[in-house]
């Protein structure tokens, strides 16, 4: 994983944790495959984290960009 991609994953995680829907949307628009990345070495992923935190609009965005609701974490 490159440094730029790693930085974007970190930004996505931060945006999800803070409930920043607009930031999540901008990141996904720029790099749609972020919807399918892993956090914490595969322990969790964006859709699981957003769901756990109750960020329904962010979950919807992630699904729109291809997040897999059946992905094991």
PDB file of N, CA, C and O in Angstrom:
ATOM      1  N   UNK A   1       0.841  -1.164   0.000  1.00  0.00           N
ATOM      2  CA  UNK A   1       0.000   0.000   0.000  1.00  0.00           C
ATOM      3  C   UNK A   1       0.890   1.232   0.000  1.00  0.00           C
ATOM      4  O   UNK A   1       1.836   1.328   0.782  1.00  0.00           O
ATOM      5  N   UNK A   2       0.583   2.166  -0.876  1.00  0.00           N
ATOM      6  CA  UNK A   2       1.379   3.373  -0.966  1.00  0.00           C
ATOM      7  C   UNK A   2       1.048   4.369   0.128  1.00  0.00           C
ATOM      8  O   UNK A   2       0.023   4.262   0.801  1.00  0.00           O
ATOM      9  N   UNK A   3       1.932   5.335   0.294  1.00  0.00           N
ATOM     10  CA  UNK A   3       1.749   6.341   1.326  1.00  0.00           C
ATOM     11  C   UNK A   3       0.492   7.175   1.134  1.00  0.00           C
ATOM     12  O   UNK A   3      -0.198   7.502   2.100  1.00  0.00           O
ATOM     13  N   UNK A   4       0.192   7.521  -0.125  1.00  0.00           N
ATOM     14  CA  UNK A   4      -1.003   8.329  -0.399  1.00  0.00           C
ATOM     15  C   UNK A   4      -2.270   7.541  -0.078  1.00  0.00           C
ATOM     16  O   UNK A   4      -3.221   8.086   0.482  1.00  0.00           O
ATOM     17  N   UNK A   5      -2.280   6.265  -0.433  1.00  0.00           N
ATOM     18  CA  UNK A   5      -3.449   5.425  -0.149  1.00  0.00           C
ATOM     19  C   UNK A   5      -3.615   5.229   1.354  1.00  0.00           C
ATOM     20  O   UNK A   5      -4.728   5.276   1.877  1.00  0.00           O
ATOM     21  N   UNK A   6      -2.511   5.011   2.032  1.00  0.00           N
ATOM     22  CA  UNK A   6      -2.550   4.851   3.482  1.00  0.00           C
ATOM     23  C   UNK A   6      -3.095   6.112   4.148  1.00  0.00           C
ATOM     24  O   UNK A   6      -3.873   6.031   5.099  1.00  0.00           O
ATOM     25  N   UNK A   7      -2.689   7.263   3.651  1.00  0.00           N
ATOM     26  CA  UNK A   7      -3.167   8.538   4.201  1.00  0.00           C
ATOM     27  C   UNK A   7      -4.671   8.681   3.982  1.00  0.00           C
ATOM     28  O   UNK A   7      -5.386   9.149   4.868  1.00  0.00           O
ATOM     29  N   UNK A   8      -5.151   8.280   2.806  1.00  0.00           N
ATOM     30  CA  UNK A   8      -6.580   8.388   2.510  1.00  0.00           C
ATOM     31  C   UNK A   8      -7.393   7.437   3.393  1.00  0.00           C
ATOM     32  O   UNK A   8      -8.496   7.778   3.820  1.00  0.00           O
ATOM     33  N   UNK A   9      -6.857   6.257   3.663  1.00  0.00           N
ATOM     34  CA  UNK A   9      -7.537   5.306   4.544  1.00  0.00           C
ATOM     35  C   UNK A   9      -7.642   5.893   5.950  1.00  0.00           C
ATOM     36  O   UNK A   9      -8.680   5.785   6.603  1.00  0.00           O
ATOM     37  N   UNK A  10      -6.563   6.511   6.402  1.00  0.00           N
ATOM     38  CA  UNK A  10      -6.575   7.154   7.719  1.00  0.00           C
ATOM     39  C   UNK A  10      -7.586   8.297   7.752  1.00  0.00           C
ATOM     40  O   UNK A  10      -8.309   8.457   8.735  1.00  0.00           O
ATOM     41  N   UNK A  11      -7.640   9.085   6.690  1.00  0.00           N
ATOM     42  CA  UNK A  11      -8.609  10.185   6.611  1.00  0.00           C
ATOM     43  C   UNK A  11     -10.036   9.651   6.616  1.00  0.00           C
ATOM     44  O   UNK A  11     -10.917  10.234   7.248  1.00  0.00           O
ATOM     45  N   UNK A  12     -10.268   8.538   5.908  1.00  0.00           N
ATOM     46  CA  UNK A  12     -11.599   7.938   5.877  1.00  0.00           C
ATOM     47  C   UNK A  12     -12.000   7.458   7.266  1.00  0.00           C
ATOM     48  O   UNK A  12     -13.117   7.711   7.717  1.00  0.00           O
ATOM     49  N   UNK A  13     -11.101   6.775   7.934  1.00  0.00           N
ATOM     50  CA  UNK A  13     -11.397   6.299   9.286  1.00  0.00           C
ATOM     51  C   UNK A  13     -11.734   7.467  10.207  1.00  0.00           C
ATOM     52  O   UNK A  13     -12.712   7.411  10.953  1.00  0.00           O
ATOM     53  N   UNK A  14     -10.934   8.513  10.155  1.00  0.00           N
ATOM     54  CA  UNK A  14     -11.183   9.694  10.989  1.00  0.00           C
ATOM     55  C   UNK A  14     -12.543  10.309  10.679  1.00  0.00           C
ATOM     56  O   UNK A  14     -13.288  10.674  11.588  1.00  0.00           O
ATOM     57  N   UNK A  15     -12.863  10.420   9.399  1.00  0.00           N
ATOM     58  CA  UNK A  15     -14.144  11.007   9.001  1.00  0.00           C
ATOM     59  C   UNK A  15     -15.315  10.149   9.484  1.00  0.00           C
ATOM     60  O   UNK A  15     -16.334  10.685   9.921  1.00  0.00           O
ATOM     61  N   UNK A  16     -15.180   8.841   9.411  1.00  0.00           N
ATOM     62  CA  UNK A  16     -16.241   7.950   9.890  1.00  0.00           C
ATOM     63  C   UNK A  16     -16.378   8.073  11.403  1.00  0.00           C
ATOM     64  O   UNK A  16     -17.488   8.197  11.920  1.00  0.00           O
ATOM     65  N   UNK A  17     -15.269   8.041  12.103  1.00  0.00           N
ATOM     66  CA  UNK A  17     -15.315   8.135  13.565  1.00  0.00           C
ATOM     67  C   UNK A  17     -15.961   9.430  14.038  1.00  0.00           C
ATOM     68  O   UNK A  17     -16.642   9.453  15.064  1.00  0.00           O
ATOM     69  N   UNK A  18     -15.744  10.516  13.281  1.00  0.00           N
ATOM     70  CA  UNK A  18     -16.290  11.829  13.649  1.00  0.00           C
ATOM     71  C   UNK A  18     -17.658  12.103  13.035  1.00  0.00           C
ATOM     72  O   UNK A  18     -18.263  13.140  13.305  1.00  0.00           O
ATOM     73  N   UNK A  19     -18.153  11.171  12.206  1.00  0.00           N
ATOM     74  CA  UNK A  19     -19.459  11.360  11.579  1.00  0.00           C
ATOM     75  C   UNK A  19     -19.479  12.442  10.523  1.00  0.00           C
ATOM     76  O   UNK A  19     -20.509  13.079  10.303  1.00  0.00           O
ATOM     77  N   UNK A  20     -18.352  12.655   9.868  1.00  0.00           N
ATOM     78  CA  UNK A  20     -18.226  13.727   8.866  1.00  0.00           C
ATOM     79  C   UNK A  20     -18.631  13.202   7.481  1.00  0.00           C
ATOM     80  O   UNK A  20     -17.790  12.821   6.667  1.00  0.00           O
ATOM     81  N   UNK A  21     -19.925  13.196   7.250  1.00  0.00           N
ATOM     82  CA  UNK A  21     -20.487  12.646   6.017  1.00  0.00           C
ATOM     83  C   UNK A  21     -19.916  13.301   4.754  1.00  0.00           C
ATOM     84  O   UNK A  21     -19.597  12.608   3.788  1.00  0.00           O
ATOM     85  N   UNK A  22     -19.787  14.617   4.759  1.00  0.00           N
ATOM     86  CA  UNK A  22     -19.253  15.320   3.596  1.00  0.00           C
ATOM     87  C   UNK A  22     -17.838  14.903   3.267  1.00  0.00           C
ATOM     88  O   UNK A  22     -17.493  14.723   2.099  1.00  0.00           O
ATOM     89  N   UNK A  23     -17.021  14.748   4.285  1.00  0.00           N
ATOM     90  CA  UNK A  23     -15.628  14.320   4.081  1.00  0.00           C
ATOM     91  C   UNK A  23     -15.589  12.899   3.524  1.00  0.00           C
ATOM     92  O   UNK A  23     -14.808  12.606   2.619  1.00  0.00           O
ATOM     93  N   UNK A  24     -16.433  12.015   4.066  1.00  0.00           N
ATOM     94  CA  UNK A  24     -16.503  10.641   3.550  1.00  0.00           C
ATOM     95  C   UNK A  24     -16.896  10.670   2.076  1.00  0.00           C
ATOM     96  O   UNK A  24     -16.295   9.971   1.260  1.00  0.00           O
ATOM     97  N   UNK A  25     -17.895  11.469   1.731  1.00  0.00           N
ATOM     98  CA  UNK A  25     -18.358  11.564   0.339  1.00  0.00           C
ATOM     99  C   UNK A  25     -17.239  12.045  -0.586  1.00  0.00           C
ATOM    100  O   UNK A  25     -17.055  11.508  -1.678  1.00  0.00           O
ATOM    101  N   UNK A  26     -16.499  13.051  -0.146  1.00  0.00           N
ATOM    102  CA  UNK A  26     -15.399  13.570  -0.983  1.00  0.00           C
ATOM    103  C   UNK A  26     -14.310  12.520  -1.182  1.00  0.00           C
ATOM    104  O   UNK A  26     -13.795  12.359  -2.289  1.00  0.00           O
ATOM    105  N   UNK A  27     -13.964  11.815  -0.128  1.00  0.00           N
ATOM    106  CA  UNK A  27     -12.928  10.780  -0.238  1.00  0.00           C
ATOM    107  C   UNK A  27     -13.373   9.647  -1.159  1.00  0.00           C
ATOM    108  O   UNK A  27     -12.592   9.171  -1.983  1.00  0.00           O
ATOM    109  N   UNK A  28     -14.618   9.219  -1.021  1.00  0.00           N
ATOM    110  CA  UNK A  28     -15.113   8.131  -1.862  1.00  0.00           C
ATOM    111  C   UNK A  28     -15.240   8.556  -3.320  1.00  0.00           C
ATOM    112  O   UNK A  28     -14.997   7.758  -4.225  1.00  0.00           O
ATOM    113  N   UNK A  29     -15.617   9.795  -3.545  1.00  0.00           N
ATOM    114  CA  UNK A  29     -15.701  10.292  -4.922  1.00  0.00           C
ATOM    115  C   UNK A  29     -14.326  10.284  -5.571  1.00  0.00           C
ATOM    116  O   UNK A  29     -14.180   9.945  -6.745  1.00  0.00           O
ATOM    117  N   UNK A  30     -13.327  10.659  -4.794  1.00  0.00           N
ATOM    118  CA  UNK A  30     -11.953  10.698  -5.303  1.00  0.00           C
ATOM    119  C   UNK A  30     -11.379   9.290  -5.481  1.00  0.00           C
ATOM    120  O   UNK A  30     -10.659   9.027  -6.444  1.00  0.00           O
ATOM    121  N   UNK A  31     -11.698   8.391  -4.551  1.00  0.00           N
ATOM    122  CA  UNK A  31     -11.147   7.030  -4.583  1.00  0.00           C
ATOM    123  C   UNK A  31     -12.213   6.030  -4.124  1.00  0.00           C
ATOM    124  O   UNK A  31     -12.238   5.652  -2.952  1.00  0.00           O
ATOM    125  N   UNK A  32     -13.099   5.595  -5.039  1.00  0.00           N
ATOM    126  CA  UNK A  32     -14.212   4.717  -4.676  1.00  0.00           C
ATOM    127  C   UNK A  32     -13.812   3.408  -3.992  1.00  0.00           C
ATOM    128  O   UNK A  32     -14.575   2.881  -3.182  1.00  0.00           O
ATOM    129  N   UNK A  33     -12.643   2.886  -4.300  1.00  0.00           N
ATOM    130  CA  UNK A  33     -12.249   1.603  -3.704  1.00  0.00           C
ATOM    131  C   UNK A  33     -12.004   1.695  -2.193  1.00  0.00           C
ATOM    132  O   UNK A  33     -11.872   0.670  -1.525  1.00  0.00           O
ATOM    133  N   UNK A  34     -11.944   2.911  -1.656  1.00  0.00           N
ATOM    134  CA  UNK A  34     -11.815   3.065  -0.205  1.00  0.00           C
ATOM    135  C   UNK A  34     -12.994   2.438   0.535  1.00  0.00           C
ATOM    136  O   UNK A  34     -12.858   2.044   1.693  1.00  0.00           O
ATOM    137  N   UNK A  35     -14.142   2.344  -0.120  1.00  0.00           N
ATOM    138  CA  UNK A  35     -15.324   1.750   0.509  1.00  0.00           C
ATOM    139  C   UNK A  35     -15.079   0.293   0.900  1.00  0.00           C
ATOM    140  O   UNK A  35     -15.783  -0.256   1.748  1.00  0.00           O
ATOM    141  N   UNK A  36     -14.074  -0.330   0.273  1.00  0.00           N
ATOM    142  CA  UNK A  36     -13.809  -1.743   0.518  1.00  0.00           C
ATOM    143  C   UNK A  36     -12.493  -2.001   1.252  1.00  0.00           C
ATOM    144  O   UNK A  36     -12.026  -3.139   1.299  1.00  0.00           O
ATOM    145  N   UNK A  37     -11.900  -0.968   1.817  1.00  0.00           N
ATOM    146  CA  UNK A  37     -10.616  -1.132   2.502  1.00  0.00           C
ATOM    147  C   UNK A  37     -10.810  -1.750   3.883  1.00  0.00           C
ATOM    148  O   UNK A  37     -11.938  -1.925   4.343  1.00  0.00           O
ATOM    149  N   UNK A  38      -9.712  -2.073   4.530  1.00  0.00           N
ATOM    150  CA  UNK A  38      -9.723  -2.592   5.896  1.00  0.00           C
ATOM    151  C   UNK A  38      -9.116  -1.564   6.835  1.00  0.00           C
ATOM    152  O   UNK A  38      -8.258  -0.774   6.441  1.00  0.00           O
ATOM    153  N   UNK A  39      -9.571  -1.583   8.081  1.00  0.00           N
ATOM    154  CA  UNK A  39      -8.989  -0.762   9.135  1.00  0.00           C
ATOM    155  C   UNK A  39      -8.340  -1.673  10.158  1.00  0.00           C
ATOM    156  O   UNK A  39      -8.755  -2.818  10.338  1.00  0.00           O
ATOM    157  N   UNK A  40      -7.341  -1.168  10.811  1.00  0.00           N
ATOM    158  CA  UNK A  40      -6.670  -1.878  11.916  1.00  0.00           C
ATOM    159  C   UNK A  40      -6.199  -3.264  11.497  1.00  0.00           C
ATOM    160  O   UNK A  40      -6.402  -4.240  12.221  1.00  0.00           O
ATOM    161  N   UNK A  41      -5.575  -3.349  10.337  1.00  0.00           N
ATOM    162  CA  UNK A  41      -5.028  -4.620   9.884  1.00  0.00           C
ATOM    163  C   UNK A  41      -6.065  -5.684   9.600  1.00  0.00           C
ATOM    164  O   UNK A  41      -5.791  -6.872   9.767  1.00  0.00           O
ATOM    165  N   UNK A  42      -7.255  -5.283   9.172  1.00  0.00           N
ATOM    166  CA  UNK A  42      -8.301  -6.230   8.814  1.00  0.00           C
ATOM    167  C   UNK A  42      -9.274  -6.543   9.938  1.00  0.00           C
ATOM    168  O   UNK A  42     -10.165  -7.376   9.775  1.00  0.00           O
ATOM    169  N   UNK A  43      -9.112  -5.881  11.078  1.00  0.00           N
ATOM    170  CA  UNK A  43     -10.002  -6.123  12.216  1.00  0.00           C
ATOM    171  C   UNK A  43     -11.410  -5.608  11.927  1.00  0.00           C
ATOM    172  O   UNK A  43     -12.391  -6.204  12.372  1.00  0.00           O
ATOM    173  N   UNK A  44     -11.515  -4.521  11.195  1.00  0.00           N
ATOM    174  CA  UNK A  44     -12.818  -3.953  10.841  1.00  0.00           C
ATOM    175  C   UNK A  44     -12.704  -3.266   9.487  1.00  0.00           C
ATOM    176  O   UNK A  44     -11.621  -3.197   8.906  1.00  0.00           O
ATOM    177  N   UNK A  45     -13.824  -2.760   8.990  1.00  0.00           N
ATOM    178  CA  UNK A  45     -13.853  -2.095   7.691  1.00  0.00           C
ATOM    179  C   UNK A  45     -14.821  -0.906   7.779  1.00  0.00           C
ATOM    180  O   UNK A  45     -15.544  -0.761   8.764  1.00  0.00           O
ATOM    181  N   UNK A  46     -14.828  -0.067   6.754  1.00  0.00           N
ATOM    182  CA  UNK A  46     -15.631   1.160   6.839  1.00  0.00           C
ATOM    183  C   UNK A  46     -17.119   0.938   7.130  1.00  0.00           C
ATOM    184  O   UNK A  46     -17.690   1.624   7.976  1.00  0.00           O
ATOM    185  N   UNK A  47     -17.741  -0.005   6.443  1.00  0.00           N
ATOM    186  CA  UNK A  47     -19.180  -0.185   6.639  1.00  0.00           C
ATOM    187  C   UNK A  47     -19.479  -0.732   8.040  1.00  0.00           C
ATOM    188  O   UNK A  47     -20.472  -0.340   8.653  1.00  0.00           O
ATOM    189  N   UNK A  48     -18.645  -1.617   8.544  1.00  0.00           N
ATOM    190  CA  UNK A  48     -18.840  -2.128   9.913  1.00  0.00           C
ATOM    191  C   UNK A  48     -18.666  -1.016  10.941  1.00  0.00           C
ATOM    192  O   UNK A  48     -19.457  -0.904  11.877  1.00  0.00           O
ATOM    193  N   UNK A  49     -17.643  -0.201  10.770  1.00  0.00           N
ATOM    194  CA  UNK A  49     -17.373   0.874  11.726  1.00  0.00           C
ATOM    195  C   UNK A  49     -18.500   1.901  11.708  1.00  0.00           C
ATOM    196  O   UNK A  49     -18.966   2.320  12.768  1.00  0.00           O
ATOM    197  N   UNK A  50     -18.948   2.316  10.512  1.00  0.00           N
ATOM    198  CA  UNK A  50     -20.023   3.305  10.411  1.00  0.00           C
ATOM    199  C   UNK A  50     -21.328   2.748  10.980  1.00  0.00           C
ATOM    200  O   UNK A  50     -22.085   3.473  11.625  1.00  0.00           O
ATOM    201  N   UNK A  51     -21.588   1.476  10.743  1.00  0.00           N
ATOM    202  CA  UNK A  51     -22.793   0.847  11.285  1.00  0.00           C
ATOM    203  C   UNK A  51     -22.735   0.822  12.807  1.00  0.00           C
ATOM    204  O   UNK A  51     -23.704   1.185  13.474  1.00  0.00           O
ATOM    205  N   UNK A  52     -21.613   0.398  13.351  1.00  0.00           N
ATOM    206  CA  UNK A  52     -21.433   0.320  14.798  1.00  0.00           C
ATOM    207  C   UNK A  52     -21.662   1.681  15.464  1.00  0.00           C
ATOM    208  O   UNK A  52     -22.225   1.769  16.555  1.00  0.00           O
ATOM    209  N   UNK A  53     -21.213   2.731  14.784  1.00  0.00           N
ATOM    210  CA  UNK A  53     -21.341   4.079  15.336  1.00  0.00           C
ATOM    211  C   UNK A  53     -22.699   4.722  15.051  1.00  0.00           C
ATOM    212  O   UNK A  53     -22.978   5.824  15.525  1.00  0.00           O
ATOM    213  N   UNK A  54     -23.532   4.040  14.287  1.00  0.00           N
ATOM    214  CA  UNK A  54     -24.869   4.558  14.003  1.00  0.00           C
ATOM    215  C   UNK A  54     -24.932   5.644  12.951  1.00  0.00           C
ATOM    216  O   UNK A  54     -25.892   6.414  12.918  1.00  0.00           O
ATOM    217  N   UNK A  55     -23.932   5.722  12.091  1.00  0.00           N
ATOM    218  CA  UNK A  55     -23.883   6.747  11.043  1.00  0.00           C
ATOM    219  C   UNK A  55     -24.572   6.219   9.781  1.00  0.00           C
ATOM    220  O   UNK A  55     -23.912   5.802   8.829  1.00  0.00           O
ATOM    221  N   UNK A  56     -25.901   6.243   9.791  1.00  0.00           N
ATOM    222  CA  UNK A  56     -26.686   5.657   8.698  1.00  0.00           C
ATOM    223  C   UNK A  56     -26.395   6.277   7.343  1.00  0.00           C
ATOM    224  O   UNK A  56     -26.298   5.559   6.347  1.00  0.00           O
ATOM    225  N   UNK A  57     -26.255   7.585   7.285  1.00  0.00           N
ATOM    226  CA  UNK A  57     -25.988   8.236   5.993  1.00  0.00           C
ATOM    227  C   UNK A  57     -24.628   7.842   5.448  1.00  0.00           C
ATOM    228  O   UNK A  57     -24.462   7.699   4.237  1.00  0.00           O
ATOM    229  N   UNK A  58     -23.661   7.666   6.324  1.00  0.00           N
ATOM    230  CA  UNK A  58     -22.332   7.236   5.886  1.00  0.00           C
ATOM    231  C   UNK A  58     -22.391   5.791   5.405  1.00  0.00           C
ATOM    232  O   UNK A  58     -21.748   5.442   4.415  1.00  0.00           O
ATOM    233  N   UNK A  59     -23.155   4.950   6.093  1.00  0.00           N
ATOM    234  CA  UNK A  59     -23.337   3.566   5.636  1.00  0.00           C
ATOM    235  C   UNK A  59     -23.927   3.567   4.231  1.00  0.00           C
ATOM    236  O   UNK A  59     -23.467   2.822   3.366  1.00  0.00           O
ATOM    237  N   UNK A  60     -24.929   4.388   4.000  1.00  0.00           N
ATOM    238  CA  UNK A  60     -25.545   4.476   2.670  1.00  0.00           C
ATOM    239  C   UNK A  60     -24.532   4.891   1.607  1.00  0.00           C
ATOM    240  O   UNK A  60     -24.505   4.331   0.512  1.00  0.00           O
ATOM    241  N   UNK A  61     -23.705   5.873   1.938  1.00  0.00           N
ATOM    242  CA  UNK A  61     -22.658   6.301   1.009  1.00  0.00           C
ATOM    243  C   UNK A  61     -21.696   5.161   0.690  1.00  0.00           C
ATOM    244  O   UNK A  61     -21.367   4.922  -0.472  1.00  0.00           O
ATOM    245  N   UNK A  62     -21.253   4.468   1.720  1.00  0.00           N
ATOM    246  CA  UNK A  62     -20.320   3.362   1.525  1.00  0.00           C
ATOM    247  C   UNK A  62     -20.932   2.278   0.637  1.00  0.00           C
ATOM    248  O   UNK A  62     -20.256   1.733  -0.235  1.00  0.00           O
ATOM    249  N   UNK A  63     -22.198   1.969   0.855  1.00  0.00           N
ATOM    250  CA  UNK A  63     -22.875   0.969   0.033  1.00  0.00           C
ATOM    251  C   UNK A  63     -22.988   1.440  -1.409  1.00  0.00           C
ATOM    252  O   UNK A  63     -22.827   0.650  -2.339  1.00  0.00           O
ATOM    253  N   UNK A  64     -23.266   2.723  -1.594  1.00  0.00           N
ATOM    254  CA  UNK A  64     -23.346   3.298  -2.941  1.00  0.00           C
ATOM    255  C   UNK A  64     -22.022   3.117  -3.697  1.00  0.00           C
ATOM    256  O   UNK A  64     -22.010   2.934  -4.914  1.00  0.00           O
ATOM    257  N   UNK A  65     -20.922   3.170  -2.963  1.00  0.00           N
ATOM    258  CA  UNK A  65     -19.600   3.045  -3.583  1.00  0.00           C
ATOM    259  C   UNK A  65     -19.053   1.615  -3.546  1.00  0.00           C
ATOM    260  O   UNK A  65     -17.872   1.391  -3.809  1.00  0.00           O
ATOM    261  N   UNK A  66     -19.916   0.653  -3.219  1.00  0.00           N
ATOM    262  CA  UNK A  66     -19.518  -0.745  -3.369  1.00  0.00           C
ATOM    263  C   UNK A  66     -19.088  -1.495  -2.126  1.00  0.00           C
ATOM    264  O   UNK A  66     -18.557  -2.600  -2.238  1.00  0.00           O
ATOM    265  N   UNK A  67     -19.299  -0.935  -0.944  1.00  0.00           N
ATOM    266  CA  UNK A  67     -18.942  -1.655   0.281  1.00  0.00           C
ATOM    267  C   UNK A  67     -19.714  -2.966   0.344  1.00  0.00           C
ATOM    268  O   UNK A  67     -20.884  -3.016  -0.036  1.00  0.00           O
ATOM    269  N   UNK A  68     -19.083  -4.005   0.811  1.00  0.00           N
ATOM    270  CA  UNK A  68     -19.674  -5.335   0.909  1.00  0.00           C
ATOM    271  C   UNK A  68     -20.201  -5.560   2.322  1.00  0.00           C
ATOM    272  O   UNK A  68     -19.425  -5.657   3.273  1.00  0.00           O
ATOM    273  N   UNK A  69     -21.530  -5.642   2.456  1.00  0.00           N
ATOM    274  CA  UNK A  69     -22.117  -5.831   3.783  1.00  0.00           C
ATOM    275  C   UNK A  69     -21.840  -7.216   4.344  1.00  0.00           C
ATOM    276  O   UNK A  69     -22.028  -7.447   5.538  1.00  0.00           O
ATOM    277  N   UNK A  70     -21.402  -8.128   3.511  1.00  0.00           N
ATOM    278  CA  UNK A  70     -21.105  -9.495   3.961  1.00  0.00           C
ATOM    279  C   UNK A  70     -19.630  -9.728   4.246  1.00  0.00           C
ATOM    280  O   UNK A  70     -19.228 -10.838   4.595  1.00  0.00           O
ATOM    281  N   UNK A  71     -18.826  -8.683   4.099  1.00  0.00           N
ATOM    282  CA  UNK A  71     -17.387  -8.813   4.335  1.00  0.00           C
ATOM    283  C   UNK A  71     -17.123  -9.129   5.802  1.00  0.00           C
ATOM    284  O   UNK A  71     -17.618  -8.437   6.692  1.00  0.00           O
ATOM    285  N   UNK A  72     -16.363 -10.148   6.042  1.00  0.00           N
ATOM    286  CA  UNK A  72     -16.004 -10.547   7.392  1.00  0.00           C
ATOM    287  C   UNK A  72     -14.899  -9.634   7.925  1.00  0.00           C
ATOM    288  O   UNK A  72     -13.973  -9.267   7.201  1.00  0.00           O
ATOM    289  N   UNK A  73     -15.012  -9.285   9.175  1.00  0.00           N
ATOM    290  CA  UNK A  73     -13.942  -8.480   9.777  1.00  0.00           C
ATOM    291  C   UNK A  73     -13.595  -9.052  11.126  1.00  0.00           C
ATOM    292  O   UNK A  73     -12.716  -8.529  11.811  1.00  0.00           O
TER     293      UNK A  73
END
